[in-house]
Amino acid sequence: MSEKDDGARKLAEAHYQVELGITQIFRITGTADAEQKINEPIKLLEVNESTFPTGIMPLHFGPAPTIGVNFPSVIVEVTPQEYEQIKADVLPLPNGWKIGPPIPKPPVPKHVATSAT
């Protein structure tokens, strides 16, 4: 796994934890040439049931080294309906971007119940 792939996974996991309405997160990919550039940001498409439909509005962020993300990032948050429109090519992603592989939601940690005696 590349450092950028690892950063994308860590960023997605952090977003799944803080945004309870997120149902799916996908990598967004650009051209092969663009993706090879060291300064190309990690791009994520977040499907969030709790957001409002605003179309495609990429939000740019700097690196987040405190969570292990050493690359800038771009987040595109959409409603489930907007996601369906993206898949149907009704609502296009900018810059020739394509929906890439999904980043699965991490499993919920199982807490061991303890009883006071």
LUMDO-311393 format. One record per atom (N, C-alpha, C): residue number from 1; atom name; x, y, z. Coordinates in nm, 4 decimals, padded with zeros to 6 digits. Layout:
N
> i/at/xx/yy/zz
> NUM/CA/X/Y/Z;
...
END
This chain:
117
> i/at/xx/yy/zz
> 1/N/00.0860/-00.1174/00.0000;
> 1/CA/00.0000/00.0000/00.0000;
> 1/C/00.0904/00.1235/00.0000;
> 2/N/00.0615/00.2185/-00.0886;
> 2/CA/00.1426/00.3394/-00.0954;
> 2/C/00.1091/00.4306/00.0229;
> 3/N/00.1991/00.5255/00.0464;
> 3/CA/00.1756/00.6209/00.1547;
> 3/C/00.0479/00.7010/00.1297;
> 4/N/00.0214/00.7336/00.0029;
> 4/CA/-00.1000/00.8089/-00.0299;
> 4/C/-00.2249/00.7238/-00.0068;
> 5/N/-00.2189/00.5947/-00.0425;
> 5/CA/-00.3323/00.5046/-00.0171;
> 5/C/-00.3580/00.4923/00.1330;
> 6/N/-00.2501/00.4796/00.2098;
> 6/CA/-00.2621/00.4695/00.3549;
> 6/C/-00.3216/00.5980/00.4115;
> 7/N/-00.2764/00.7126/00.3602;
> 7/CA/-00.3315/00.8406/00.4049;
> 7/C/-00.4793/00.8526/00.3729;
> 8/N/-00.5198/00.8074/00.2550;
> 8/CA/-00.6613/00.8118/00.2164;
> 8/C/-00.7450/00.7262/00.3108;
> 9/N/-00.6937/00.6087/00.3444;
> 9/CA/-00.7658/00.5199/00.4365;
> 9/C/-00.7791/00.5854/00.5739;
> 10/N/-00.6706/00.6438/00.6244;
> 10/CA/-00.6743/00.7081/00.7567;
> 10/C/-00.7698/00.8271/00.7572;
> 11/N/-00.7671/00.9057/00.6505;
> 11/CA/-00.8564/01.0209/00.6407;
> 11/C/-01.0020/00.9752/00.6371;
> 12/N/-01.0305/00.8733/00.5578;
> 12/CA/-01.1677/00.8209/00.5493;
> 12/C/-01.2132/00.7667/00.6850;
> 13/N/-01.1269/00.6927/00.7526;
> 13/CA/-01.1639/00.6380/00.8834;
> 13/C/-01.1960/00.7493/00.9823;
> 14/N/-01.1171/00.8567/00.9805;
> 14/CA/-01.1430/00.9696/01.0694;
> 14/C/-01.2771/01.0336/01.0366;
> 15/N/-01.3086/01.0468/00.9076;
> 15/CA/-01.4356/01.1081/00.8683;
> 15/C/-01.5538/01.0188/00.9023;
> 16/N/-01.5388/00.8879/00.8856;
> 16/CA/-01.6462/00.7966/00.9258;
> 16/C/-01.6773/00.8122/01.0750;
> 17/N/-01.5749/00.8348/01.1557;
> 17/CA/-01.5943/00.8454/01.3006;
> 17/C/-01.6644/00.9738/01.3418;
> 18/N/-01.6384/01.0844/01.2722;
> 18/CA/-01.6951/01.2119/01.3156;
> 18/C/-01.8231/01.2502/01.2421;
> 19/N/-01.8474/01.1930/01.1252;
> 19/CA/-01.9676/01.2236/01.0463;
> 19/C/-02.0560/01.0993/01.0424;
> 20/N/-02.1492/01.0903/01.1352;
> 20/CA/-02.2304/00.9686/01.1471;
> 20/C/-02.3202/00.9445/01.0268;
> 21/N/-02.3490/01.0482/00.9475;
> 21/CA/-02.4350/01.0321/00.8306;
> 21/C/-02.3641/00.9754/00.7091;
> 22/N/-02.2311/00.9608/00.7161;
> 22/CA/-02.1579/00.9077/00.6006;
> 22/C/-02.1881/00.7594/00.5854;
> 23/N/-02.2351/00.7232/00.4661;
> 23/CA/-02.2658/00.5827/00.4390;
> 23/C/-02.1592/00.5164/00.3532;
> 24/N/-02.0900/00.5965/00.2705;
> 24/CA/-01.9865/00.5426/00.1823;
> 24/C/-01.8825/00.6504/00.1561;
> 25/N/-01.7581/00.6049/00.1398;
> 25/CA/-01.6509/00.6942/00.0965;
> 25/C/-01.5763/00.6236/-00.0161;
> 26/N/-01.5504/00.6990/-00.1222;
> 26/CA/-01.4779/00.6472/-00.2377;
> 26/C/-01.3567/00.7352/-00.2636;
> 27/N/-01.2501/00.6750/-00.3145;
> 27/CA/-01.1411/00.7543/-00.3688;
> 27/C/-01.1911/00.8160/-00.4986;
> 28/N/-01.1469/00.9345/-00.5260;
> 28/CA/-01.1693/00.9975/-00.6560;
> 28/C/-01.0346/00.9941/-00.7256;
> 29/N/-01.0343/00.9531/-00.8507;
> 29/CA/-00.9096/00.9462/-00.9249;
> 29/C/-00.9117/01.0428/-01.0417;
> 30/N/-00.7949/01.0983/-01.0677;
> 30/CA/-00.7763/01.1823/-01.1840;
> 30/C/-00.7061/01.1014/-01.2912;
> 31/N/-00.6413/01.1694/-01.3811;
> 31/CA/-00.5658/01.0993/-01.4848;
> 31/C/-00.4488/01.0261/-01.4209;
> 32/N/-00.3980/00.9250/-01.4883;
> 32/CA/-00.2844/00.8484/-01.4360;
> 32/C/-00.1643/00.9394/-01.4147;
> 33/N/-00.1406/01.0324/-01.5072;
> 33/CA/-00.0285/01.1259/-01.4920;
> 33/C/-00.0452/01.2121/-01.3673;
> 34/N/-00.1663/01.2632/-01.3464;
> 34/CA/-00.1915/01.3491/-01.2301;
> 34/C/-00.1731/01.2718/-01.1000;
> 35/N/-00.2230/01.1495/-01.0964;
> 35/CA/-00.2168/01.0712/-00.9723;
> 35/C/-00.0739/01.0356/-00.9328;
> 36/N/00.0178/01.0345/-01.0264;
> 36/CA/00.1575/01.0017/-00.9968;
> 36/C/00.2341/01.1189/-00.9362;
> 37/N/00.1799/01.2393/-00.9481;
> 37/CA/00.2490/01.3572/-00.8961;
> 37/C/00.2460/01.3582/-00.7439;
> 38/N/00.3589/01.3909/-00.6834;
> 38/CA/00.3714/01.3906/-00.5380;
> 38/C/00.2797/01.4941/-00.4727;
> 39/N/00.2521/01.6047/-00.5438;
> 39/CA/00.1689/01.7093/-00.4852;
> 39/C/00.0199/01.6935/-00.5166;
> 40/N/-00.0166/01.5860/-00.5863;
> 40/CA/-00.1580/01.5616/-00.6165;
> 40/C/-00.2290/01.5246/-00.4869;
> 41/N/-00.3369/01.5947/-00.4537;
> 41/CA/-00.4041/01.5659/-00.3271;
> 41/C/-00.4772/01.4319/-00.3283;
> 42/N/-00.4998/01.3821/-00.2095;
> 42/CA/-00.5914/01.2698/-00.1892;
> 42/C/-00.7301/01.3267/-00.2134;
> 43/N/-00.8097/01.2586/-00.2936;
> 43/CA/-00.9442/01.3064/-00.3242;
> 43/C/-01.0454/01.2005/-00.2803;
> 44/N/-01.1426/01.2444/-00.1998;
> 44/CA/-01.2453/01.1526/-00.1498;
> 44/C/-01.3840/01.2031/-00.1846;
> 45/N/-01.4705/01.1097/-00.2226;
> 45/CA/-01.6131/01.1367/-00.2424;
> 45/C/-01.6848/01.0756/-00.1232;
> 46/N/-01.7521/01.1604/-00.0447;
> 46/CA/-01.8217/01.1131/00.0746;
> 46/C/-01.9719/01.1237/00.0533;
> 47/N/-02.0396/01.0113/00.0664;
> 47/CA/-02.1853/01.0073/00.0539;
> 47/C/-02.2408/01.0198/00.1950;
> 48/N/-02.3137/01.1295/00.2192;
> 48/CA/-02.3573/01.1616/00.3547;
> 48/C/-02.5081/01.1871/00.3557;
> 49/N/-02.5795/01.1053/00.4308;
> 49/CA/-02.7254/01.1195/00.4434;
> 49/C/-02.7642/01.2471/00.5171;
> 50/N/-02.6718/01.3036/00.5932;
> 50/CA/-02.7021/01.4197/00.6765;
> 50/C/-02.6635/01.5533/00.6139;
> 51/N/-02.6170/01.5509/00.4910;
> 51/CA/-02.5775/01.6757/00.4266;
> 51/C/-02.6891/01.7278/00.3375;
> 52/N/-02.6719/01.8484/00.2889;
> 52/CA/-02.7707/01.9104/00.2014;
> 52/C/-02.7214/01.9042/00.0575;
> 53/N/-02.8124/01.8921/-00.0385;
> 53/CA/-02.7699/01.8891/-00.1789;
> 53/C/-02.7167/02.0259/-00.2220;
> 54/N/-02.5901/02.0274/-00.2601;
> 54/CA/-02.5278/02.1526/-00.3038;
> 54/C/-02.4541/02.1347/-00.4353;
> 55/N/-02.4654/02.0180/-00.4958;
> 55/CA/-02.3892/01.9909/-00.6165;
> 55/C/-02.2472/01.9518/-00.5805;
> 56/N/-02.1592/01.9611/-00.6775;
> 56/CA/-02.0200/01.9218/-00.6572;
> 56/C/-01.9421/02.0449/-00.6118;
> 57/N/-01.8995/02.0431/-00.4869;
> 57/CA/-01.8223/02.1541/-00.4304;
> 57/C/-01.6968/02.0978/-00.3643;
> 58/N/-01.5889/02.0801/-00.4397;
> 58/CA/-01.4659/02.0268/-00.3796;
> 58/C/-01.4118/02.1214/-00.2727;
> 59/N/-01.3853/02.0675/-00.1560;
> 59/CA/-01.3274/02.1436/-00.0458;
> 59/C/-01.1821/02.1004/-00.0302;
> 60/N/-01.0915/02.1959/-00.0305;
> 60/CA/-00.9481/02.1683/-00.0263;
> 60/C/-00.8964/02.1853/00.1162;
> 61/N/-00.8123/02.0903/00.1588;
> 61/CA/-00.7527/02.0925/00.2918;
> 61/C/-00.6036/02.0649/00.2802;
> 62/N/-00.5303/02.1117/00.3774;
> 62/CA/-00.3876/02.0835/00.3831;
> 62/C/-00.3626/01.9462/00.4429;
> 63/N/-00.2362/01.9068/00.4517;
> 63/CA/-00.2018/01.7800/00.5152;
> 63/C/-00.2502/01.7772/00.6609;
> 64/N/-00.2717/01.6582/00.7125;
> 64/CA/-00.3137/01.6388/00.8522;
> 64/C/-00.2192/01.5379/00.9177;
> 65/N/-00.0937/01.5782/00.9421;
> 65/CA/00.0046/01.4826/00.9937;
> 65/C/-00.0314/01.4228/01.1296;
> 66/N/-00.1167/01.4901/01.2076;
> 66/CA/-00.1536/01.4357/01.3382;
> 66/C/-00.2324/01.3052/01.3270;
> 67/N/-00.2961/01.2822/01.2102;
> 67/CA/-00.3663/01.1546/01.1907;
> 67/C/-00.2973/01.0695/01.0845;
> 68/N/-00.1751/01.1093/01.0468;
> 68/CA/-00.0982/01.0289/00.9520;
> 68/C/-00.1268/01.0580/00.8062;
> 69/N/-00.1814/01.1761/00.7752;
> 69/CA/-00.2103/01.2131/00.6376;
> 69/C/-00.1128/01.3242/00.5988;
> 70/N/-00.0122/01.2884/00.5204;
> 70/CA/00.0943/01.3823/00.4858;
> 70/C/00.0747/01.4480/00.3497;
> 71/N/-00.0440/01.4393/00.2956;
> 71/CA/-00.0762/01.4956/00.1657;
> 71/C/-00.1930/01.5927/00.1814;
> 72/N/-00.2028/01.6923/00.0945;
> 72/CA/-00.3247/01.7723/00.0942;
> 72/C/-00.4417/01.6838/00.0510;
> 73/N/-00.5622/01.7313/00.0770;
> 73/CA/-00.6786/01.6505/00.0398;
> 73/C/-00.7880/01.7391/-00.0183;
> 74/N/-00.8742/01.6736/-00.0930;
> 74/CA/-00.9941/01.7358/-00.1485;
> 74/C/-01.1095/01.6436/-00.1116;
> 75/N/-01.2112/01.7023/-00.0508;
> 75/CA/-01.3294/01.6256/-00.0115;
> 75/C/-01.4489/01.6774/-00.0909;
> 76/N/-01.5227/01.5856/-00.1499;
> 76/CA/-01.6483/01.6174/-00.2175;
> 76/C/-01.7565/01.5415/-00.1409;
> 77/N/-01.8427/01.6170/-00.0722;
> 77/CA/-01.9493/01.5544/00.0057;
> 77/C/-02.0807/01.5711/-00.0689;
> 78/N/-02.1516/01.4599/-00.0861;
> 78/CA/-02.2780/01.4616/-00.1606;
> 78/C/-02.3846/01.3823/-00.0864;
> 79/N/-02.5091/01.4094/-00.1215;
> 79/CA/-02.6203/01.3312/-00.0693;
> 79/C/-02.6259/01.1977/-00.1446;
> 80/N/-02.6985/01.0995/-00.0919;
> 80/CA/-02.7154/00.9747/-00.1671;
> 80/C/-02.7774/00.9982/-00.3058;
> 81/N/-02.8692/01.0933/-00.3180;
> 81/CA/-02.9311/01.1220/-00.4473;
> 81/C/-02.8288/01.1817/-00.5447;
> 82/N/-02.7434/01.2716/-00.4946;
> 82/CA/-02.6398/01.3289/-00.5798;
> 82/C/-02.5398/01.2219/-00.6230;
> 83/N/-02.5103/01.1291/-00.5341;
> 83/CA/-02.4207/01.0182/-00.5694;
> 83/C/-02.4792/00.9384/-00.6859;
> 84/N/-02.6097/00.9114/-00.6814;
> 84/CA/-02.6745/00.8391/-00.7919;
> 84/C/-02.6651/00.9190/-00.9214;
> 85/N/-02.6765/01.0513/-00.9120;
> 85/CA/-02.6641/01.1364/-01.0309;
> 85/C/-02.5212/01.1339/-01.0857;
> 86/N/-02.4229/01.1273/-00.9973;
> 86/CA/-02.2830/01.1165/-01.0418;
> 86/C/-02.2638/00.9852/-01.1162;
> 87/N/-02.3133/00.8765/-01.0586;
> 87/CA/-02.2989/00.7455/-01.1228;
> 87/C/-02.3677/00.7416/-01.2589;
> 88/N/-02.4780/00.8143/-01.2731;
> 88/CA/-02.5531/00.8164/-01.3995;
> 88/C/-02.4991/00.9219/-01.4963;
> 89/N/-02.3898/00.9877/-01.4627;
> 89/CA/-02.3290/01.0937/-01.5449;
> 89/C/-02.4217/01.2131/-01.5662;
> 90/N/-02.5149/01.2334/-01.4743;
> 90/CA/-02.6017/01.3508/-01.4784;
> 90/C/-02.5331/01.4671/-01.4062;
> 91/N/-02.4603/01.4357/-01.3005;
> 91/CA/-02.3870/01.5338/-01.2209;
> 91/C/-02.2388/01.4975/-01.2318;
> 92/N/-02.1641/01.5640/-01.3203;
> 92/CA/-02.0252/01.5231/-01.3437;
> 92/C/-01.9295/01.5753/-01.2372;
> 93/N/-01.8271/01.4958/-01.2105;
> 93/CA/-01.7170/01.5405/-01.1268;
> 93/C/-01.6270/01.6314/-01.2106;
> 94/N/-01.5588/01.7276/-01.1494;
> 94/CA/-01.4736/01.8189/-01.2265;
> 94/C/-01.3433/01.7543/-01.2712;
> 95/N/-01.2753/01.8214/-01.3608;
> 95/CA/-01.1375/01.7874/-01.4007;
> 95/C/-01.1205/01.6455/-01.4545;
> 96/N/-01.2280/01.5863/-01.5056;
> 96/CA/-01.2173/01.4497/-01.5557;
> 96/C/-01.2037/01.3451/-01.4456;
> 97/N/-01.2327/01.3835/-01.3217;
> 97/CA/-01.2236/01.2899/-01.2099;
> 97/C/-01.3251/01.1783/-01.2266;
> 98/N/-01.2906/01.0620/-01.1735;
> 98/CA/-01.3772/00.9438/-01.1758;
> 98/C/-01.3894/00.8876/-01.0350;
> 99/N/-01.5011/00.8212/-01.0102;
> 99/CA/-01.5179/00.7521/-00.8824;
> 99/C/-01.4242/00.6321/-00.8824;
> 100/N/-01.3396/00.6262/-00.7827;
> 100/CA/-01.2453/00.5161/-00.7688;
> 100/C/-01.2963/00.4130/-00.6701;
> 101/N/-01.2054/00.3371/-00.6136;
> 101/CA/-01.2460/00.2297/-00.5244;
> 101/C/-01.3050/00.2810/-00.3933;
> 102/N/-01.3962/00.2027/-00.3361;
> 102/CA/-01.4530/00.2406/-00.2066;
> 102/C/-01.3513/00.2188/-00.0950;
> 103/N/-01.3680/00.2970/00.0088;
> 103/CA/-01.2907/00.2768/00.1317;
> 103/C/-01.3924/00.2320/00.2355;
> 104/N/-01.3854/00.1061/00.2773;
> 104/CA/-01.4893/00.0545/00.3670;
> 104/C/-01.4892/00.1227/00.5033;
> 105/N/-01.6063/00.1264/00.5609;
> 105/CA/-01.6214/00.1785/00.6964;
> 105/C/-01.5508/00.0820/00.7912;
> 106/N/-01.4693/00.1349/00.8823;
> 106/CA/-01.4001/00.0436/00.9746;
> 106/C/-01.5012/-00.0244/01.0677;
> 107/N/-01.4692/-00.1452/01.1107;
> 107/CA/-01.5612/-00.2136/01.2017;
> 107/C/-01.5718/-00.1378/01.3336;
> 108/N/-01.6892/-00.1440/01.3920;
> 108/CA/-01.7099/-00.0817/01.5223;
> 108/C/-01.6380/-00.1669/01.6261;
> 109/N/-01.5519/-00.1032/01.7072;
> 109/CA/-01.4801/-00.1840/01.8062;
> 109/C/-01.5764/-00.2448/01.9068;
> 110/N/-01.5503/-00.3689/01.9381;
> 110/CA/-01.6326/-00.4368/02.0370;
> 110/C/-01.5745/-00.4072/02.1749;
> 111/N/-01.6593/-00.3513/02.2600;
> 111/CA/-01.6159/-00.3214/02.3953;
> 111/C/-01.6534/-00.4388/02.4843;
> 112/N/-01.5609/-00.4782/02.5621;
> 112/CA/-01.5849/-00.5876/02.6549;
> 112/C/-01.6563/-00.5298/02.7756;
> 113/N/-01.7744/-00.5809/02.8002;
> 113/CA/-01.8506/-00.5329/02.9154;
> 113/C/-01.7869/-00.5856/03.0425;
> 114/N/-01.7712/-00.4964/03.1363;
> 114/CA/-01.7171/-00.5384/03.2658;
> 114/C/-01.8202/-00.5107/03.3701;
> 115/N/-01.8231/-00.5925/03.4690;
> 115/CA/-01.9196/-00.5727/03.5766;
> 115/C/-01.8447/-00.5428/03.7047;
> 116/N/-01.8998/-00.4545/03.7811;
> 116/CA/-01.8393/-00.4206/03.9094;
> 116/C/-01.8756/-00.5281/04.0091;
> 117/N/-01.7795/-00.5693/04.0850;
> 117/CA/-01.8088/-00.6710/04.1863;
> 117/C/-01.7865/-00.6187/04.3232;
END
